[in-house]
Amino acid sequence: MRWLAMILAATLSLSAWALDLQQAKRQGLIGEQLNGLVGVVQGGGQVNAVASDINRKRLESYRDIARKTGTSLAVVQARAGQLNIERTPSGQYVQLADGRWQRK
Amino acid sequence: MRVAILVFWSLWLAACTPRVEVVVPDKPITVNLNVKVDHEIRVRVDRELEKLFEQEQELF
């Protein structure tokens, strides 16, 4: 029973974050960075909270991949950043090498 | 006789030493190896990342 509750809570909280991340990206509050993490384009406390939660989970996964493929976290982050920016739909923000945000 | 052997050995060693040094700096092979490893790692990392994008859609 406790198991079920935990799984349910995890799934619900994940889908709640999902909505927030996608909304924030569509509203131009959050963008993709070259280091494979999201950054805050503009916004307050709630946007920061979403970004840091997503980044914490992403970093965990990136570390797993680095371990699995026998490379460094930096290599995984660089590849992830490039792929994320390629996958970003037009209208949303990506960060350039000099740190400026650009609408794709 | 012993002196002759000693002289022969020192000549032998002296003759051999430069050869070892010539073999060591062989850079092109190292560079090619690095490129190959980098490419393989890139392919493996990309494959794992694509998997991650599908499995954890809420994070991307």
Backbone of each chain as nested JSON, in Angstrom:
{
  "chains": [
    {"id": "A", "residues": [
      {"number": 1, "name": "MET", "atoms": {"N": [0.845, -1.209, 0.0], "CA": [0.0, 0.0, 0.0], "C": [0.877, 1.255, 0.0]}},
      {"number": 2, "name": "ARG", "atoms": {"N": [1.878, 1.232, 0.89], "CA": [2.786, 2.373, 0.95], "C": [3.549, 2.523, -0.366]}},
      {"number": 3, "name": "TRP", "atoms": {"N": [3.91, 1.372, -0.94], "CA": [4.585, 1.358, -2.247], "C": [3.754, 2.07, -3.302]}},
      {"number": 4, "name": "LEU", "atoms": {"N": [2.496, 1.672, -3.336], "CA": [1.578, 2.224, -4.333], "C": [1.488, 3.744, -4.166]}},
      {"number": 5, "name": "ALA", "atoms": {"N": [1.373, 4.159, -2.909], "CA": [1.266, 5.595, -2.619], "C": [2.514, 6.337, -3.08]}},
      {"number": 6, "name": "MET", "atoms": {"N": [3.681, 5.713, -2.843], "CA": [4.938, 6.362, -3.229], "C": [5.045, 6.486, -4.746]}},
      {"number": 7, "name": "ILE", "atoms": {"N": [4.696, 5.4, -5.437], "CA": [4.765, 5.421, -6.905], "C": [3.804, 6.474, -7.458]}},
      {"number": 8, "name": "LEU", "atoms": {"N": [2.614, 6.49, -6.867], "CA": [1.591, 7.437, -7.312], "C": [2.071, 8.876, -7.099]}},
      {"number": 9, "name": "ALA", "atoms": {"N": [2.647, 9.111, -5.923], "CA": [3.137, 10.459, -5.598], "C": [4.247, 10.873, -6.563]}},
      {"number": 10, "name": "ALA", "atoms": {"N": [5.151, 9.944, -6.843], "CA": [6.268, 10.244, -7.749], "C": [5.749, 10.583, -9.142]}},
      {"number": 11, "name": "THR", "atoms": {"N": [4.818, 9.766, -9.626], "CA": [4.269, 9.984, -10.968], "C": [3.535, 11.316, -11.04]}},
      {"number": 12, "name": "LEU", "atoms": {"N": [2.735, 11.579, -10.015], "CA": [1.954, 12.815, -10.011], "C": [2.87, 14.034, -9.961]}},
      {"number": 13, "name": "SER", "atoms": {"N": [3.895, 13.976, -9.11], "CA": [4.768, 15.137, -8.989], "C": [5.554, 15.331, -10.278]}},
      {"number": 14, "name": "LEU", "atoms": {"N": [5.945, 14.213, -10.936], "CA": [6.663, 14.314, -12.204], "C": [5.795, 14.974, -13.273]}},
      {"number": 15, "name": "SER", "atoms": {"N": [4.535, 14.532, -13.36], "CA": [3.686, 15.097, -14.408], "C": [3.368, 16.561, -14.1]}},
      {"number": 16, "name": "ALA", "atoms": {"N": [3.303, 16.888, -12.793], "CA": [3.068, 18.293, -12.423], "C": [4.241, 19.154, -12.873]}},
      {"number": 17, "name": "TRP", "atoms": {"N": [5.476, 18.663, -12.638], "CA": [6.654, 19.397, -13.091], "C": [6.676, 19.492, -14.608]}},
      {"number": 18, "name": "ALA", "atoms": {"N": [6.296, 18.385, -15.274], "CA": [6.329, 18.36, -16.734], "C": [5.517, 19.51, -17.317]}},
      {"number": 19, "name": "LEU", "atoms": {"N": [4.341, 19.656, -16.777], "CA": [3.473, 20.733, -17.241], "C": [4.166, 22.073, -17.042]}},
      {"number": 20, "name": "ASP", "atoms": {"N": [4.755, 22.247, -15.878], "CA": [5.415, 23.512, -15.579], "C": [6.596, 23.781, -16.49]}},
      {"number": 21, "name": "LEU", "atoms": {"N": [7.428, 22.764, -16.728], "CA": [8.598, 22.966, -17.587], "C": [8.168, 23.335, -18.999]}},
      {"number": 22, "name": "GLN", "atoms": {"N": [7.243, 22.549, -19.56], "CA": [6.811, 22.828, -20.927], "C": [6.139, 24.196, -21.028]}},
      {"number": 23, "name": "GLN", "atoms": {"N": [5.32, 24.523, -20.009], "CA": [4.67, 25.851, -19.997], "C": [5.722, 26.952, -19.941]}},
      {"number": 24, "name": "ALA", "atoms": {"N": [6.664, 26.762, -19.021], "CA": [7.694, 27.792, -18.827], "C": [8.512, 27.984, -20.099]}},
      {"number": 25, "name": "LYS", "atoms": {"N": [8.791, 26.862, -20.802], "CA": [9.551, 26.974, -22.052], "C": [8.735, 27.704, -23.108]}},
      {"number": 26, "name": "ARG", "atoms": {"N": [7.445, 27.316, -23.194], "CA": [6.59, 27.953, -24.212], "C": [6.404, 29.435, -23.938]}},
      {"number": 27, "name": "GLN", "atoms": {"N": [6.367, 29.797, -22.641], "CA": [6.169, 31.205, -22.291], "C": [7.469, 32.002, -22.352]}},
      {"number": 28, "name": "GLY", "atoms": {"N": [8.564, 31.327, -22.702], "CA": [9.835, 32.036, -22.83], "C": [10.485, 32.368, -21.496]}},
      {"number": 29, "name": "LEU", "atoms": {"N": [10.111, 31.625, -20.442], "CA": [10.7, 31.877, -19.123], "C": [11.962, 31.045, -18.919]}},
      {"number": 30, "name": "ILE", "atoms": {"N": [11.986, 29.873, -19.556], "CA": [13.107, 28.936, -19.407], "C": [13.623, 28.577, -20.786]}},
      {"number": 31, "name": "GLY", "atoms": {"N": [14.963, 28.44, -20.911], "CA": [15.557, 28.049, -22.183], "C": [16.621, 26.985, -21.998]}},
      {"number": 32, "name": "GLU", "atoms": {"N": [17.055, 26.427, -23.134], "CA": [18.077, 25.376, -23.099], "C": [19.469, 25.98, -23.19]}},
      {"number": 33, "name": "GLN", "atoms": {"N": [20.389, 25.445, -22.38], "CA": [21.77, 25.933, -22.367], "C": [22.71, 24.929, -23.022]}},
      {"number": 34, "name": "LEU", "atoms": {"N": [23.917, 25.413, -23.345], "CA": [24.928, 24.563, -23.993], "C": [25.44, 23.455, -23.079]}},
      {"number": 35, "name": "ASN", "atoms": {"N": [25.249, 23.602, -21.761], "CA": [25.76, 22.591, -20.826], "C": [24.739, 21.482, -20.543]}},
      {"number": 36, "name": "GLY", "atoms": {"N": [23.683, 21.425, -21.364], "CA": [22.698, 20.351, -21.199], "C": [21.686, 20.608, -20.102]}},
      {"number": 37, "name": "LEU", "atoms": {"N": [21.745, 21.785, -19.499], "CA": [20.795, 22.132, -18.434], "C": [19.918, 23.287, -18.893]}},
      {"number": 38, "name": "VAL", "atoms": {"N": [18.812, 23.496, -18.161], "CA": [17.962, 24.629, -18.499], "C": [18.407, 25.84, -17.696]}},
      {"number": 39, "name": "GLY", "atoms": {"N": [18.124, 27.017, -18.238], "CA": [18.444, 28.256, -17.544], "C": [17.226, 29.156, -17.514]}},
      {"number": 40, "name": "VAL", "atoms": {"N": [17.193, 30.065, -16.564], "CA": [16.073, 30.987, -16.431], "C": [16.321, 32.192, -17.331]}},
      {"number": 41, "name": "VAL", "atoms": {"N": [15.425, 32.384, -18.303], "CA": [15.528, 33.537, -19.194], "C": [15.006, 34.766, -18.455]}},
      {"number": 42, "name": "GLN", "atoms": {"N": [13.848, 34.61, -17.852], "CA": [13.284, 35.65, -16.988], "C": [12.282, 34.984, -16.062]}},
      {"number": 43, "name": "GLY", "atoms": {"N": [12.085, 35.575, -14.926], "CA": [11.088, 35.005, -14.022], "C": [11.53, 35.042, -12.58]}},
      {"number": 44, "name": "GLY", "atoms": {"N": [10.618, 34.645, -11.731], "CA": [10.864, 34.744, -10.291], "C": [11.128, 33.405, -9.639]}},
      {"number": 45, "name": "GLY", "atoms": {"N": [10.72, 33.323, -8.4], "CA": [11.032, 32.178, -7.55], "C": [10.519, 30.86, -8.081]}},
      {"number": 46, "name": "GLN", "atoms": {"N": [9.291, 30.86, -8.612], "CA": [8.724, 29.584, -9.057], "C": [9.463, 29.052, -10.28]}},
      {"number": 47, "name": "VAL", "atoms": {"N": [9.833, 29.965, -11.174], "CA": [10.579, 29.556, -12.371], "C": [11.94, 28.996, -11.969]}},
      {"number": 48, "name": "ASN", "atoms": {"N": [12.595, 29.666, -11.023], "CA": [13.886, 29.176, -10.528], "C": [13.749, 27.784, -9.922]}},
      {"number": 49, "name": "ALA", "atoms": {"N": [12.666, 27.58, -9.171], "CA": [12.46, 26.288, -8.509], "C": [12.285, 25.178, -9.543]}},
      {"number": 50, "name": "VAL", "atoms": {"N": [11.498, 25.458, -10.591], "CA": [11.29, 24.457, -11.647], "C": [12.617, 24.14, -12.317]}},
      {"number": 51, "name": "ALA", "atoms": {"N": [13.381, 25.199, -12.665], "CA": [14.654, 25.0, -13.366], "C": [15.622, 24.181, -12.524]}},
      {"number": 52, "name": "SER", "atoms": {"N": [15.738, 24.494, -11.241], "CA": [16.73, 23.775, -10.434], "C": [16.306, 22.338, -10.185]}},
      {"number": 53, "name": "ASP", "atoms": {"N": [14.986, 22.106, -10.08], "CA": [14.517, 20.726, -9.907], "C": [14.803, 19.89, -11.155]}},
      {"number": 54, "name": "ILE", "atoms": {"N": [14.524, 20.476, -12.335], "CA": [14.788, 19.781, -13.601], "C": [16.291, 19.519, -13.747]}},
      {"number": 55, "name": "ASN", "atoms": {"N": [17.089, 20.525, -13.423], "CA": [18.541, 20.386, -13.582], "C": [19.115, 19.324, -12.652]}},
      {"number": 56, "name": "ARG", "atoms": {"N": [18.582, 19.236, -11.442], "CA": [19.059, 18.227, -10.492], "C": [18.798, 16.824, -11.062]}},
      {"number": 57, "name": "LYS", "atoms": {"N": [17.585, 16.634, -11.596], "CA": [17.226, 15.318, -12.154], "C": [18.019, 15.03, -13.423]}},
      {"number": 58, "name": "ARG", "atoms": {"N": [18.206, 16.057, -14.252], "CA": [18.997, 15.857, -15.48], "C": [20.417, 15.449, -15.143]}},
      {"number": 59, "name": "LEU", "atoms": {"N": [21.016, 16.139, -14.162], "CA": [22.411, 15.838, -13.802], "C": [22.572, 14.406, -13.311]}},
      {"number": 60, "name": "GLU", "atoms": {"N": [21.577, 13.929, -12.552], "CA": [21.612, 12.533, -12.105], "C": [21.694, 11.596, -13.306]}},
      {"number": 61, "name": "SER", "atoms": {"N": [20.827, 11.847, -14.291], "CA": [20.801, 10.995, -15.485], "C": [22.09, 11.126, -16.285]}},
      {"number": 62, "name": "TYR", "atoms": {"N": [22.602, 12.358, -16.403], "CA": [23.846, 12.57, -17.148], "C": [24.996, 11.804, -16.49]}},
      {"number": 63, "name": "ARG", "atoms": {"N": [25.02, 11.815, -15.137], "CA": [26.076, 11.088, -14.421], "C": [25.988, 9.593, -14.708]}},
      {"number": 64, "name": "ASP", "atoms": {"N": [24.76, 9.073, -14.717], "CA": [24.562, 7.648, -15.033], "C": [25.136, 7.325, -16.412]}},
      {"number": 65, "name": "ILE", "atoms": {"N": [24.811, 8.188, -17.385], "CA": [25.261, 7.95, -18.763], "C": [26.786, 8.027, -18.841]}},
      {"number": 66, "name": "ALA", "atoms": {"N": [27.384, 8.988, -18.14], "CA": [28.846, 9.109, -18.14], "C": [29.473, 7.827, -17.589]}},
      {"number": 67, "name": "ARG", "atoms": {"N": [28.881, 7.306, -16.528], "CA": [29.409, 6.085, -15.91], "C": [29.242, 4.902, -16.878]}},
      {"number": 68, "name": "LYS", "atoms": {"N": [28.056, 4.821, -17.472], "CA": [27.75, 3.693, -18.368], "C": [28.628, 3.688, -19.613]}},
      {"number": 69, "name": "THR", "atoms": {"N": [28.921, 4.885, -20.154], "CA": [29.676, 4.953, -21.405], "C": [31.165, 5.164, -21.162]}},
      {"number": 70, "name": "GLY", "atoms": {"N": [31.58, 5.255, -19.908], "CA": [32.998, 5.4, -19.59], "C": [33.593, 6.721, -20.023]}},
      {"number": 71, "name": "THR", "atoms": {"N": [32.829, 7.807, -19.88], "CA": [33.364, 9.121, -20.209], "C": [33.076, 10.078, -19.063]}},
      {"number": 72, "name": "SER", "atoms": {"N": [33.398, 11.355, -19.277], "CA": [33.224, 12.318, -18.191], "C": [31.853, 12.98, -18.271]}},
      {"number": 73, "name": "LEU", "atoms": {"N": [31.437, 13.535, -17.142], "CA": [30.17, 14.26, -17.09], "C": [30.182, 15.43, -18.07]}},
      {"number": 74, "name": "ALA", "atoms": {"N": [31.363, 16.062, -18.228], "CA": [31.468, 17.222, -19.113], "C": [31.141, 16.854, -20.563]}},
      {"number": 75, "name": "VAL", "atoms": {"N": [31.617, 15.673, -20.995], "CA": [31.351, 15.224, -22.367], "C": [29.853, 14.996, -22.555]}},
      {"number": 76, "name": "VAL", "atoms": {"N": [29.233, 14.331, -21.589], "CA": [27.79, 14.047, -21.683], "C": [27.0, 15.35, -21.711]}},
      {"number": 77, "name": "GLN", "atoms": {"N": [27.376, 16.299, -20.844], "CA": [26.666, 17.578, -20.803], "C": [26.798, 18.337, -22.116]}},
      {"number": 78, "name": "ALA", "atoms": {"N": [27.997, 18.285, -22.71], "CA": [28.212, 19.003, -23.968], "C": [27.344, 18.42, -25.081]}},
      {"number": 79, "name": "ARG", "atoms": {"N": [27.298, 17.091, -25.16], "CA": [26.465, 16.431, -26.189], "C": [24.995, 16.707, -25.934]}},
      {"number": 80, "name": "ALA", "atoms": {"N": [24.586, 16.605, -24.663], "CA": [23.185, 16.846, -24.313], "C": [22.787, 18.269, -24.683]}},
      {"number": 81, "name": "GLY", "atoms": {"N": [23.68, 19.224, -24.393], "CA": [23.391, 20.616, -24.71], "C": [23.156, 20.813, -26.19]}},
      {"number": 82, "name": "GLN", "atoms": {"N": [24.042, 20.207, -26.986], "CA": [23.911, 20.347, -28.438], "C": [22.616, 19.729, -28.941]}},
      {"number": 83, "name": "LEU", "atoms": {"N": [22.303, 18.513, -28.446], "CA": [21.084, 17.831, -28.887], "C": [19.844, 18.587, -28.417]}},
      {"number": 84, "name": "ASN", "atoms": {"N": [19.849, 19.073, -27.179], "CA": [18.689, 19.803, -26.652], "C": [18.421, 21.058, -27.467]}},
      {"number": 85, "name": "ILE", "atoms": {"N": [19.496, 21.756, -27.843], "CA": [19.333, 22.991, -28.61], "C": [18.821, 22.68, -30.011]}},
      {"number": 86, "name": "GLU", "atoms": {"N": [19.33, 21.57, -30.599], "CA": [18.829, 21.148, -31.915], "C": [17.341, 20.809, -31.844]}},
      {"number": 87, "name": "ARG", "atoms": {"N": [16.938, 20.165, -30.741], "CA": [15.553, 19.703, -30.607], "C": [14.582, 20.806, -30.19]}},
      {"number": 88, "name": "THR", "atoms": {"N": [15.114, 21.947, -29.778], "CA": [14.243, 23.032, -29.311], "C": [13.398, 23.558, -30.473]}},
      {"number": 89, "name": "PRO", "atoms": {"N": [12.067, 23.583, -30.316], "CA": [11.221, 24.102, -31.396], "C": [11.375, 25.613, -31.528]}},
      {"number": 90, "name": "SER", "atoms": {"N": [11.122, 26.105, -32.733], "CA": [11.305, 27.543, -32.95], "C": [10.301, 28.314, -32.096]}},
      {"number": 91, "name": "GLY", "atoms": {"N": [10.727, 29.489, -31.654], "CA": [9.903, 30.294, -30.764], "C": [10.367, 30.198, -29.321]}},
      {"number": 92, "name": "GLN", "atoms": {"N": [11.121, 29.133, -29.002], "CA": [11.62, 28.985, -27.636], "C": [13.079, 29.429, -27.551]}},
      {"number": 93, "name": "TYR", "atoms": {"N": [13.533, 29.648, -26.317], "CA": [14.849, 30.245, -26.121], "C": [15.982, 29.229, -26.0]}},
      {"number": 94, "name": "VAL", "atoms": {"N": [17.121, 29.562, -26.635], "CA": [18.362, 28.8, -26.448], "C": [19.464, 29.805, -26.106]}},
      {"number": 95, "name": "GLN", "atoms": {"N": [20.444, 29.325, -25.336], "CA": [21.527, 30.221, -24.929], "C": [22.726, 30.085, -25.865]}},
      {"number": 96, "name": "LEU", "atoms": {"N": [23.281, 31.23, -26.277], "CA": [24.451, 31.229, -27.15], "C": [25.716, 31.088, -26.319]}},
      {"number": 97, "name": "ALA", "atoms": {"N": [26.842, 30.856, -27.014], "CA": [28.116, 30.623, -26.321], "C": [28.521, 31.818, -25.457]}},
      {"number": 98, "name": "ASP", "atoms": {"N": [28.106, 33.035, -25.85], "CA": [28.496, 34.213, -25.056], "C": [27.522, 34.49, -23.913]}},
      {"number": 99, "name": "GLY", "atoms": {"N": [26.538, 33.602, -23.718], "CA": [25.633, 33.731, -22.579], "C": [24.316, 34.442, -22.883]}},
      {"number": 100, "name": "ARG", "atoms": {"N": [24.231, 35.035, -24.089], "CA": [22.98, 35.725, -24.432], "C": [21.89, 34.715, -24.783]}},
      {"number": 101, "name": "TRP", "atoms": {"N": [20.642, 35.079, -24.517], "CA": [19.524, 34.219, -24.883], "C": [19.003, 34.618, -26.256]}},
      {"number": 102, "name": "GLN", "atoms": {"N": [18.686, 33.616, -27.059], "CA": [18.151, 33.919, -28.382], "C": [16.902, 33.094, -28.644]}},
      {"number": 103, "name": "ARG", "atoms": {"N": [15.898, 33.739, -29.184], "CA": [14.685, 33.02, -29.548], "C": [14.945, 32.285, -30.854]}},
      {"number": 104, "name": "LYS", "atoms": {"N": [14.723, 30.98, -30.84], "CA": [15.057, 30.176, -32.01], "C": [14.026, 30.373, -33.135]}}
    ]},
    {"id": "B", "residues": [
      {"number": 1, "name": "MET", "atoms": {"N": [90.051, -11.244, -22.629], "CA": [88.774, -11.801, -23.056], "C": [87.604, -11.076, -22.382]}},
      {"number": 2, "name": "ARG", "atoms": {"N": [87.739, -10.941, -21.037], "CA": [86.683, -10.262, -20.288], "C": [86.526, -8.817, -20.746]}},
      {"number": 3, "name": "VAL", "atoms": {"N": [87.666, -8.182, -20.986], "CA": [87.645, -6.787, -21.441], "C": [86.937, -6.7, -22.793]}},
      {"number": 4, "name": "ALA", "atoms": {"N": [87.258, -7.673, -23.638], "CA": [86.639, -7.69, -24.966], "C": [85.119, -7.81, -24.844]}},
      {"number": 5, "name": "ILE", "atoms": {"N": [84.675, -8.709, -23.939], "CA": [83.231, -8.875, -23.75], "C": [82.614, -7.591, -23.224]}},
      {"number": 6, "name": "LEU", "atoms": {"N": [83.282, -6.941, -22.264], "CA": [82.777, -5.696, -21.686], "C": [82.661, -4.608, -22.755]}},
      {"number": 7, "name": "VAL", "atoms": {"N": [83.71, -4.514, -23.561], "CA": [83.697, -3.508, -24.63], "C": [82.562, -3.803, -25.613]}},
      {"number": 8, "name": "PHE", "atoms": {"N": [82.443, -5.086, -25.937], "CA": [81.38, -5.485, -26.857], "C": [79.998, -5.117, -26.303]}},
      {"number": 9, "name": "TRP", "atoms": {"N": [79.802, -5.418, -25.009], "CA": [78.514, -5.124, -24.359], "C": [78.216, -3.634, -24.335]}},
      {"number": 10, "name": "SER", "atoms": {"N": [79.237, -2.83, -23.967], "CA": [78.986, -1.378, -23.897], "C": [78.661, -0.834, -25.289]}},
      {"number": 11, "name": "LEU", "atoms": {"N": [79.366, -1.364, -26.293], "CA": [79.055, -0.946, -27.67], "C": [77.641, -1.36, -28.051]}},
      {"number": 12, "name": "TRP", "atoms": {"N": [77.309, -2.583, -27.669], "CA": [75.983, -3.143, -27.964], "C": [74.889, -2.263, -27.341]}},
      {"number": 13, "name": "LEU", "atoms": {"N": [75.091, -1.944, -26.06], "CA": [74.116, -1.119, -25.343], "C": [74.026, 0.276, -25.958]}},
      {"number": 14, "name": "ALA", "atoms": {"N": [75.207, 0.843, -26.243], "CA": [75.239, 2.185, -26.821], "C": [74.545, 2.195, -28.181]}},
      {"number": 15, "name": "ALA", "atoms": {"N": [74.737, 1.132, -28.903], "CA": [74.117, 1.048, -30.228], "C": [72.613, 0.899, -30.107]}},
      {"number": 16, "name": "CYS", "atoms": {"N": [72.18, 0.24, -29.055], "CA": [70.747, -0.029, -28.901], "C": [69.981, 1.173, -28.376]}},
      {"number": 17, "name": "THR", "atoms": {"N": [70.629, 1.958, -27.489], "CA": [69.909, 3.032, -26.806], "C": [69.204, 3.998, -27.765]}},
      {"number": 18, "name": "PRO", "atoms": {"N": [69.869, 4.519, -28.803], "CA": [69.163, 5.473, -29.681], "C": [67.94, 4.867, -30.352]}},
      {"number": 19, "name": "ARG", "atoms": {"N": [67.996, 3.598, -30.634], "CA": [66.875, 2.943, -31.298], "C": [65.578, 3.073, -30.486]}},
      {"number": 20, "name": "VAL", "atoms": {"N": [65.729, 2.857, -29.173], "CA": [64.571, 2.951, -28.285], "C": [63.96, 4.341, -28.375]}},
      {"number": 21, "name": "GLU", "atoms": {"N": [64.816, 5.358, -28.387], "CA": [64.322, 6.736, -28.426], "C": [63.615, 7.046, -29.736]}},
      {"number": 22, "name": "VAL", "atoms": {"N": [64.077, 6.421, -30.805], "CA": [63.45, 6.676, -32.106], "C": [62.029, 6.102, -32.137]}},
      {"number": 23, "name": "VAL", "atoms": {"N": [61.819, 4.995, -31.478], "CA": [60.521, 4.336, -31.526], "C": [59.455, 5.1, -30.738]}},
      {"number": 24, "name": "VAL", "atoms": {"N": [59.866, 5.726, -29.632], "CA": [58.881, 6.336, -28.725], "C": [58.005, 7.428, -29.358]}},
      {"number": 25, "name": "PRO", "atoms": {"N": [58.593, 8.479, -30.0], "CA": [57.681, 9.512, -30.495], "C": [56.99, 9.101, -31.788]}},
      {"number": 26, "name": "ASP", "atoms": {"N": [55.866, 8.498, -31.668], "CA": [55.106, 8.044, -32.84], "C": [53.709, 8.645, -32.754]}},
      {"number": 27, "name": "LYS", "atoms": {"N": [53.615, 9.927, -33.043], "CA": [52.385, 10.656, -32.736], "C": [51.168, 10.331, -33.602]}},
      {"number": 28, "name": "PRO", "atoms": {"N": [51.327, 10.164, -34.923], "CA": [50.118, 9.986, -35.747], "C": [49.19, 8.879, -35.244]}},
      {"number": 29, "name": "ILE", "atoms": {"N": [49.775, 7.757, -34.774], "CA": [48.954, 6.643, -34.308], "C": [48.125, 7.054, -33.094]}},
      {"number": 30, "name": "THR", "atoms": {"N": [48.773, 7.774, -32.163], "CA": [48.069, 8.222, -30.958], "C": [46.88, 9.116, -31.325]}},
      {"number": 31, "name": "VAL", "atoms": {"N": [47.14, 10.051, -32.251], "CA": [46.083, 10.985, -32.644], "C": [44.915, 10.234, -33.266]}},
      {"number": 32, "name": "ASN", "atoms": {"N": [45.226, 9.312, -34.174], "CA": [44.153, 8.549, -34.818], "C": [43.328, 7.773, -33.808]}},
      {"number": 33, "name": "LEU", "atoms": {"N": [44.045, 7.185, -32.834], "CA": [43.37, 6.412, -31.793], "C": [42.412, 7.297, -31.011]}},
      {"number": 34, "name": "ASN", "atoms": {"N": [42.881, 8.51, -30.662], "CA": [42.034, 9.423, -29.889], "C": [40.768, 9.791, -30.651]}},
      {"number": 35, "name": "VAL", "atoms": {"N": [40.927, 10.073, -31.94], "CA": [39.774, 10.461, -32.748], "C": [38.764, 9.326, -32.782]}},
      {"number": 36, "name": "LYS", "atoms": {"N": [39.29, 8.108, -32.934], "CA": [38.404, 6.951, -33.006], "C": [37.648, 6.764, -31.695]}},
      {"number": 37, "name": "VAL", "atoms": {"N": [38.385, 6.857, -30.577], "CA": [37.747, 6.702, -29.267], "C": [36.716, 7.8, -29.052]}},
      {"number": 38, "name": "ASP", "atoms": {"N": [37.08, 9.034, -29.391], "CA": [36.136, 10.135, -29.227], "C": [34.856, 9.882, -30.003]}},
      {"number": 39, "name": "HIS", "atoms": {"N": [35.017, 9.421, -31.232], "CA": [33.839, 9.181, -32.075], "C": [32.967, 8.091, -31.478]}},
      {"number": 40, "name": "GLU", "atoms": {"N": [33.62, 7.016, -31.026], "CA": [32.845, 5.918, -30.436], "C": [32.104, 6.374, -29.19]}},
      {"number": 41, "name": "ILE", "atoms": {"N": [32.796, 7.145, -28.345], "CA": [32.149, 7.639, -27.126], "C": [30.988, 8.545, -27.49]}},
      {"number": 42, "name": "ARG", "atoms": {"N": [31.185, 9.397, -28.49], "CA": [30.126, 10.302, -28.917], "C": [28.899, 9.529, -29.36]}},
      {"number": 43, "name": "VAL", "atoms": {"N": [29.126, 8.482, -30.151], "CA": [28.002, 7.674, -30.641], "C": [27.287, 7.012, -29.474]}},
      {"number": 44, "name": "ARG", "atoms": {"N": [28.084, 6.463, -28.531], "CA": [27.466, 5.778, -27.383], "C": [26.689, 6.76, -26.506]}},
      {"number": 45, "name": "VAL", "atoms": {"N": [27.29, 7.95, -26.273], "CA": [26.629, 8.958, -25.435], "C": [25.331, 9.419, -26.105]}},
      {"number": 46, "name": "ASP", "atoms": {"N": [25.393, 9.663, -27.41], "CA": [24.2, 10.115, -28.126], "C": [23.081, 9.086, -28.045]}},
      {"number": 47, "name": "ARG", "atoms": {"N": [23.447, 7.809, -28.163], "CA": [22.451, 6.744, -28.103], "C": [21.767, 6.733, -26.731]}},
      {"number": 48, "name": "GLU", "atoms": {"N": [22.589, 6.863, -25.678], "CA": [22.038, 6.874, -24.309], "C": [21.166, 8.111, -24.088]}},
      {"number": 49, "name": "LEU", "atoms": {"N": [21.587, 9.238, -24.665], "CA": [20.813, 10.468, -24.484], "C": [19.456, 10.365, -25.182]}},
      {"number": 50, "name": "GLU", "atoms": {"N": [19.443, 9.804, -26.387], "CA": [18.167, 9.641, -27.107], "C": [17.214, 8.772, -26.297]}},
      {"number": 51, "name": "LYS", "atoms": {"N": [17.793, 7.729, -25.672], "CA": [16.987, 6.86, -24.81], "C": [16.402, 7.661, -23.645]}},
      {"number": 52, "name": "LEU", "atoms": {"N": [17.245, 8.496, -23.065], "CA": [16.827, 9.316, -21.923], "C": [15.713, 10.289, -22.326]}},
      {"number": 53, "name": "PHE", "atoms": {"N": [15.857, 10.901, -23.524], "CA": [14.835, 11.846, -23.981], "C": [13.476, 11.162, -24.101]}},
      {"number": 54, "name": "GLU", "atoms": {"N": [13.501, 9.883, -24.499], "CA": [12.231, 9.162, -24.655], "C": [11.669, 8.727, -23.317]}},
      {"number": 55, "name": "GLN", "atoms": {"N": [12.579, 8.244, -22.439], "CA": [12.106, 7.692, -21.159], "C": [11.708, 8.778, -20.17]}},
      {"number": 56, "name": "GLU", "atoms": {"N": [12.39, 9.902, -20.199], "CA": [12.136, 10.971, -19.219], "C": [11.678, 12.231, -19.937]}},
      {"number": 57, "name": "GLN", "atoms": {"N": [10.569, 12.103, -20.662], "CA": [10.115, 13.226, -21.473], "C": [9.812, 14.467, -20.637]}},
      {"number": 58, "name": "GLU", "atoms": {"N": [9.437, 14.247, -19.364], "CA": [9.069, 15.393, -18.526], "C": [10.276, 16.253, -18.151]}},
      {"number": 59, "name": "LEU", "atoms": {"N": [11.49, 15.718, -18.388], "CA": [12.69, 16.487, -18.027], "C": [13.213, 17.311, -19.204]}},
      {"number": 60, "name": "PHE", "atoms": {"N": [12.642, 17.081, -20.409], "CA": [13.192, 17.763, -21.589], "C": [12.132, 18.499, -22.402]}}
    ]}
  ]
}
